[in-house]
């Protein structure tokens, strides 16, 4: 939805991923890197069994950039699981505050 092209003609999924070359999805010369796009679009495959059991899956807003280990310049399961824990905490916070605001009505 948000293709971003830098000044050198490198494609990224969005502007938030800029300067992370391991998350490039193509360039003006070669076109799109289909396998990279598939990997990013299916980020849940990294932790598929965990995702299938996750109570917060409906609230999940994980972006591929959050699964990128900056030091290793690659997507890692460890980084994704760290992000999953944050997403679960965010979902729980939202639900608690939503219920609290509804009970005040």
N, C-alpha and C positions, 0 to 999 in steps of 0.2 A: 504493500500500500504506500510505502514512504521511501521509495528508491532515492538514494542520495549519491551524487557523483561528485568526486572531489576535483580539484583543478588539474590533476594529472589523468583524469578519465577513469579512475578506479570506482567501481560500483560497491555500495554498501547498502544493507537493508534499511537503514535510516541514519539520520544525522548524529544520533547518540553513539554510534559505533565508529565514527571517524577516527582515524589514526590507529586502528587496531587491524593491521593488514591481514592477520590470520582470519578475520571475519569478513574479508572481501568476498563479494559474490560475482565478480567479473570485472571487465574493463571494456573500453571502447574498441580496442583492437581485437580481443579474443571473444568478446561477447560474454554471456552469462556462464558461470560455473554451476551447472545443474546439480551436481552431487553436493556441492557446498550448500546450495539453497535447500535441497532435500534434508540435509543434516540439520540445518538451522530451523527449518519449518517443523521438523519432528524432534524437537529438543527433548520431549518427554520420553523418547526411546532410551535415553541415557539412564534413566531411573524408572523404567516402565513398571516394574512390579510395585515399587513404592508409590508411584503416581496412581496406579489402579486402586490402591487401598486408601488413598489420602482422603480424609474427611473434608479437606478444604479445596479440593480440585475445582469446584465451581467458582471459587474466588481467585484462582491462580492467575497472576499477571506476570509470570516470569518471562523475562526477555532474554534472548540468547546472549546479549552482552553481559548479563549478570552471571552467566555460567562460564565466562571466560576467565581463566587464571592468567592474570596480567604477567606474572613472573615467568610462566611457562609458555605464554603466547599460544594457548590452546584451550579448547573446551574440556573441562574435567568434571567427573562425577562428584568429586569432593566439593568443588565450587558450587555445583548445582544443588547438592544437598544442603550446603550452608544457606543458599538462597531459598530453598524450600522451607527451612525452619523459619526464616524471616517472613516468608509469605504466610505460613500458618499462624504465626504470631499476629501479623497484620489482620488476617481474617478473623481471628478470635477477638481482637480489639474492636474491630468493626461490629461484629455480632453483639458483643457486650454493650457497646455504646448505642447501637440501634435498638436493642431491647430496652435499655434504660430510658431512652428518649420516648419510646412507645408507652412505657408504663407511667410516664409523667403526664400523659394526655388525659 
